[in-house]
Amino acid sequence: MPTVAVLGASRDRSKYGNKSVRAHARAGWEVFPINPQASEIAGFRAFRSLREVPVRSLDRVTVYLPPEIGIMLLDDIVASQPREVWLNPGSESEELLSVAEKLALPVICACSIVDVGLSPAMFS
């Protein structure tokens, strides 16, 4: 089962960070929602930070945060040894992409929900 951490996971079912948790789970991924203010999201235990996730390396980190917050988490993302990092629409910036490139992160700028074969519109 592939693993994914959702940075910016939300308790609000209308937010893409919540839709991503549900979409990845439906597609057969082991999901680790990351939200420092939540203990549970969409039925999954939520983690305060990426460093708390109980796996050595992740297959995917998918980001649903503003770029100014995402850039502050790049060291944590590097430490999680992800196979790929998805910057979903609105989470990228030229500065974030530049730093991520210097850190040799395998960045993909696209919607990770669509990548698992689902549409965000399916999740209300």
Summary of the structure (lengths in Angstrom):
residues: 124
radius of gyration: 13.0
end to end distance: 25.3
largest distance: 37.2
contacts: 396
relative contact order: 0.21
helix: 35%
strand: 21%
